[in-house]
Amino acid sequence: MIYRSLLLIALICAIGANAQETKSDPGVEWRETVKEVLRFTAKSDEGNIRLVIELIKPDENSLKEIKNSKGDTIGYSLKGERLPERFWHGCTLISKFDLFWDGKRIDIPQRFWRDLAGFRIQASPLDPEKLPAAMHSKAMDFLAGLNQPHVILSADGNTVLIEWGRGEECDGHSTIRWIISKSGTILRHRHTPPHEC
């Protein structure tokens, strides 16, 4: 009897604490606005650099399995084009990766993005400018934590960094970074921290 009473009190306290957290933490409410999208425009803080991204999720019926001599599936192709090794059913592919700097399109050859698969884009309509000043910083941190490409202009204004995280096998994570100069020089780097597998 006493044990049941203690459990009931603990449950009531937990529900009350959770309700209090929801009221005091706007992030709980903001998380409900997050949606997965296939089209997205990332902008630099200055607003003069835009990255227009589009993802596709190929229909399973449009995929062709590539098999080895033993008959094992070792990859997939789509419309005659071999897909990246990282691709599997339900994965996304990048179909558009357009960078605009001061209104001018910077050409990024497909070899810098066409071989990548498995990205996600999370978006929220949350606008920090429409919130009270005290919540502005927290809202910016919340948006920065969404899974989407981020565009950052260097301090000298001569290069832009594009950073985009993606999930990997065995609950791993990697971050792909592109460094692009205004003249069109492009570098790409992938960082994968150690994980369990």
NORTA-V884213 format. One record per backbone hydrogen bond with DSSP energy under -1.0 kcal/mol. CO is the residue of the C=O (numbers start at 1). NH is the residue of the N-H. Records with the same first field share a line. If there is no record, write none. Layout:
CO=NH + NH
This chain:
1=5
2=6
3=7
4=8
5=9
6=10
7=11
8=12
9=13
10=14
11=15
12=16
13=17
14=18
15=19
16=20
17=21
18=22
19=23
20=24
21=25
25=28
26=30
27=31
30=33
31=34
35=123
38=55
40=53
42=51
44=47
48=102
49=44
50=100
51=42
52=98
53=40
54=95 + 96
56=93
59=62
60=63
64=77
66=74 + 75
68=71
72=68
75=66
76=83
77=64
78=81
81=78
84=87
88=91
92=118
93=56
96=54
98=52
99=106
100=50
101=104
104=101
109=112
110=113 + 114
113=116
121=37
123=35
127=130
128=131
132=135
135=139
136=140
137=141
138=142
139=143
140=144
141=145
143=146
146=148
147=122
150=163
152=161
154=157
158=182
159=154
160=180
161=152
162=178
163=150
164=176
166=174
169=172
172=168
174=166
175=191
176=164
177=189
178=162
179=187
180=160
181=184
185=181
187=179
189=177
191=175
